[in-house]
Amino acid sequence: MKIAALDVGSNTVLMLVVECGADEQVRVLADMARITRLGRGVDATGHLDPQSAARTLDTIAEFMDRARSLGAEHIAGVATAGLRDASDGPDFLANVQQRTGLSLEIISGQTEAQLSYLSTQKGLGINPAERLLIVDIGGGSTELIRAASGQAQEVVSLQLGSVRLTERIIHHDPPSPSERETLQALVDTSVRDLGWSYRPDKVVGIAGTVTTLCAISLGIEQYSPERVHGFRLMATEVLRLIELLGSIPLERRKQLPGMEPARADVLFAGAIILERVMNHFESGELVVSDQGVRWGLMWRELESRRAGKTRE
């Protein structure tokens, strides 16, 4: 069985294509990502930017062609905050359906968080007895998942994303001290208002902000999922990276080893979100996961199709 899982985020489009054999082992056929910035301007206008929407649609079509060329028997696709918040999101879905035949599903923040939890549960060898906090920083939102005893207990979606906060707050290059303070205060207030009196045994970070920070920390010239997945990133290192990103102009940030150039303008805000969440929950380190929503979607679809065949 070959399955493709497409994740259309506010900043990045990702697609995973896998083959699952009779032994239930999953073999990756393709794992693709492209920054298209679908969420550009949505926080300010409530509408999709036409160029970003066109670029995202072209990418989805290209990725769909790739999945079909690999023999994918089933293709599932979800979209997150960028389309949740855009008034013309339904029009974009119709364009995707017309051009590619894919019924793209706009999922809630709660569902997004559940998929993130599923990907973590399957992708990292975590003791189910541990109290877990999963942090999924996207372009338009950040999902936090509390889990214990092998199951998610509470999930929230905060309107804190690397693209959203950059557009709202960062107007200098490099960011000014006052902009950094404003970012920190906004994240602190949002997390504090959750009212969670929770101290996790382990924190897991997923999605592009976390994996890119890890790649920069490691000085990876060419991104390597194997080196990033499972890496332990210290809170002190996150602070060092914030100081680095906040002290050099955008063109120099783009040249840092491990940096995706198209992410360089929003990574500072994403790093601030991560650092303040870790600070609030008194975590000195986090485990990095390269397997985000697309992996959770793949596992969900695979289990659903297996259950359907069992019923037959």
C-alpha positions in Angstrom: 0.0 0.0 0.0 1.3 3.4 -1.0 0.0 6.6 0.8 0.7 10.3 0.3 0.1 12.8 3.1 0.1 16.5 2.2 0.3 19.3 4.8 -0.4 22.8 3.6 0.8 25.2 6.3 0.9 29.0 6.6 4.6 29.0 5.7 5.4 25.6 4.1 3.9 22.9 2.0 5.1 19.4 2.9 4.4 16.0 1.4 5.3 12.5 2.6 4.9 9.4 0.4 5.3 6.0 2.0 4.9 2.4 1.2 3.7 0.0 3.8 4.3 -3.7 3.3 2.8 -6.8 4.8 5.1 -6.6 7.7 3.6 -3.1 8.5 7.0 -1.5 8.1 6.9 2.0 6.5 9.3 2.9 3.8 9.7 6.5 2.8 9.5 7.1 -1.0 9.5 10.9 -0.9 9.6 13.6 1.8 9.2 17.0 0.1 9.0 20.6 1.5 8.7 24.0 0.0 8.2 27.4 1.6 5.4 29.2 -0.2 4.2 31.6 2.6 0.5 31.0 2.1 -0.2 32.8 5.3 1.4 36.1 4.1 -0.7 39.0 5.1 -3.6 37.0 6.4 -3.2 38.3 10.0 -3.6 41.9 8.8 -6.1 41.6 5.9 -8.0 38.3 6.5 -7.4 37.4 2.9 -4.9 35.3 1.0 -2.1 37.1 -0.8 -2.7 36.3 -4.5 0.9 35.6 -5.4 1.4 33.4 -2.3 -1.8 31.5 -3.1 -0.8 31.0 -6.7 2.7 29.8 -5.6 1.1 27.4 -3.1 -1.4 26.0 -5.7 1.5 25.4 -8.2 3.4 23.5 -5.4 0.4 21.4 -4.5 -0.1 20.4 -8.1 3.6 19.6 -8.5 3.6 17.5 -5.3 0.4 15.7 -6.4 2.0 14.8 -9.7 5.0 13.4 -7.8 2.9 11.3 -5.5 1.0 9.8 -8.4 4.2 9.1 -10.3 5.3 7.1 -7.3 2.1 5.1 -7.4 0.3 6.5 -4.4 -3.0 4.7 -4.1 -4.4 7.3 -1.6 -3.6 11.0 -1.2 -4.8 12.8 1.9 -4.3 16.6 2.4 -4.9 19.0 5.2 -4.5 22.7 5.6 -3.9 24.7 8.8 -4.0 28.2 10.2 -3.3 30.1 6.9 -6.6 28.8 5.4 -8.4 28.6 8.7 -8.1 32.4 9.1 -8.6 33.5 5.5 -12.1 34.5 4.4 -11.3 33.3 0.9 -10.0 29.9 2.1 -13.0 28.0 0.6 -12.2 29.6 -2.8 -8.6 28.3 -2.5 -9.9 24.8 -1.7 -12.1 24.9 -4.8 -9.1 25.9 -6.9 -7.1 23.0 -5.5 -10.0 20.6 -6.2 -10.4 21.8 -9.8 -6.8 21.7 -10.7 -5.6 18.6 -8.9 -8.6 16.6 -7.9 -7.6 16.7 -4.2 -10.2 17.4 -1.5 -8.0 19.5 0.8 -9.4 19.5 4.4 -9.0 22.6 6.6 -8.5 21.1 10.0 -9.0 22.8 13.4 -6.2 23.6 15.7 -7.3 20.7 17.9 -7.1 18.2 15.1 -3.7 19.7 14.0 -2.5 19.1 17.6 -3.8 15.6 17.6 -2.0 14.8 14.4 1.2 16.3 15.9 0.8 14.0 19.0 0.3 11.0 16.8 3.4 11.7 14.8 5.4 12.1 18.1 4.0 9.0 19.6 4.9 6.9 16.6 8.1 8.6 15.6 10.0 8.9 18.9 10.8 6.2 21.4 9.2 8.0 24.4 8.2 6.2 27.6 4.4 6.5 27.8 4.6 7.0 31.5 6.4 10.3 31.1 4.5 13.6 31.2 5.0 15.1 27.8 4.6 18.6 26.3 4.7 18.8 22.4 5.3 22.2 20.9 4.3 22.7 17.2 5.3 26.1 16.0 3.8 27.0 12.6 3.6 30.1 10.5 0.1 31.1 11.7 -0.3 29.3 15.0 1.4 27.3 17.7 -0.1 24.1 19.1 0.6 22.8 22.6 -0.2 19.2 23.5 -0.1 17.8 27.0 0.2 14.0 27.1 0.6 11.4 29.8 -0.1 7.6 30.2 0.4 7.3 26.4 -2.5 9.6 25.3 -3.1 13.3 24.7 -4.9 14.8 27.6 -5.3 18.4 26.5 -4.5 20.3 23.3 -4.6 24.0 22.5 -4.0 26.2 19.4 -2.6 29.6 20.1 -2.6 32.5 17.5 1.2 32.6 17.8 3.0 31.8 14.6 6.4 32.8 13.2 4.9 34.5 10.1 2.0 36.1 12.0 4.2 37.6 14.7 6.9 38.7 12.3 4.3 40.6 10.2 2.7 42.1 13.3 5.7 43.1 15.3 9.1 43.0 13.5 9.7 46.1 11.4 13.5 46.5 11.8 16.4 44.6 10.4 17.8 43.2 12.6 14.9 43.2 15.1 15.1 46.0 17.7 15.4 45.3 21.4 11.8 46.8 21.9 10.5 44.4 19.2 12.1 41.5 21.0 10.5 42.6 24.3 7.1 42.9 22.7 7.4 39.4 21.2 8.4 38.0 24.5 5.6 39.7 26.4 2.9 38.6 23.9 4.0 34.9 24.1 4.3 35.1 27.9 0.8 36.4 28.2 -0.7 33.9 25.8 1.0 30.9 27.5 0.3 32.2 31.1 -3.4 32.7 30.2 -3.7 29.0 29.6 -3.6 28.4 33.3 -1.7 25.2 33.0 0.0 24.2 36.2 2.0 21.5 34.5 5.6 20.4 34.6 6.5 18.0 31.8 9.1 15.3 32.1 10.0 15.9 28.5 9.3 18.5 25.8 9.2 17.7 22.1 9.5 20.3 19.4 8.3 19.7 15.9 7.9 21.7 12.6 10.2 24.0 10.7 11.1 26.5 13.3 12.5 23.8 15.6 14.2 21.7 13.0 15.9 24.8 11.4 17.2 26.0 14.8 18.6 22.5 15.3 20.2 22.5 11.9 21.8 25.9 12.5 23.0 24.7 15.9 24.6 21.7 14.3 26.0 23.7 11.4 24.5 21.4 8.8 25.2 22.6 5.3 22.6 20.3 3.8 19.6 19.4 5.9 19.7 15.8 7.2 16.5 14.5 8.9 18.5 11.6 10.4 20.8 14.1 12.3 18.0 16.3 13.4 15.3 13.8 14.5 15.8 12.9 18.1 18.4 15.6 18.8 18.3 17.2 22.2 18.4 21.0 21.9 19.3 22.9 25.1 17.4 26.0 26.3 20.8 27.8 26.6 21.5 27.0 22.9 18.0 28.4 21.9 18.9 31.6 23.7 22.3 31.7 21.9 20.6 31.3 18.6 18.1 34.1 19.4 21.1 36.4 20.2 22.7 35.5 16.9 19.5 35.9 14.8 18.7 39.2 16.5 22.1 40.7 16.0 22.7 40.3 12.2 20.8 41.6 9.2 18.6 39.4 7.1 21.1 38.8 4.3 23.6 37.4 6.8 21.0 35.3 8.5 20.2 33.7 5.1 23.8 32.6 4.8 24.0 30.8 8.2 24.8 27.1 7.8 21.6 25.1 8.3 19.3 28.1 7.5 16.6 27.8 4.9 16.9 31.2 3.2 13.2 31.5 2.7 12.7 31.0 6.5 15.3 33.5 7.6 13.0 36.5 8.0 10.6 34.7 10.4 12.9 32.4 12.4 13.7 35.0 15.0 10.0 35.2 16.0 9.7 31.4 15.9 12.7 31.1 18.2 11.2 33.6 20.7 8.0 31.5 20.8 10.0 28.4 21.5 12.2 29.9 24.2 9.3 31.5 26.1 7.3 28.2 26.0 10.4 26.3 27.3 10.9 29.0 30.0 7.3 28.9 31.1 7.4 25.1 31.6 10.8 25.2 33.1 12.4 22.9 30.5 16.1 23.0 30.1 16.0 21.0 26.8 13.7 19.6 24.2 13.7 16.6 21.9 13.6 17.7 18.2 11.2 15.8 15.9 11.4 16.0 12.1 8.1 14.2 11.8 5.2 16.6 12.1 1.6 16.9 10.9 2.3 15.0 7.6 3.5 12.0 9.5 0.5 12.1 11.9 -1.8 12.3 8.9 0.0 9.4 7.2 -0.5 7.3 10.4 -4.1 8.3 10.7 -4.9 7.4 7.1 -2.9 4.1 7.2 -4.7 3.0 10.3 -8.1 4.0 8.9 -7.5 2.0 5.7 -6.3 -1.0 7.6 -9.4 -0.9 9.8 -11.6 -0.7 6.6 -9.9 -3.8 5.1 -10.3 -5.6 8.4 -14.1 -4.9 8.4 -14.3 -6.2 4.8 
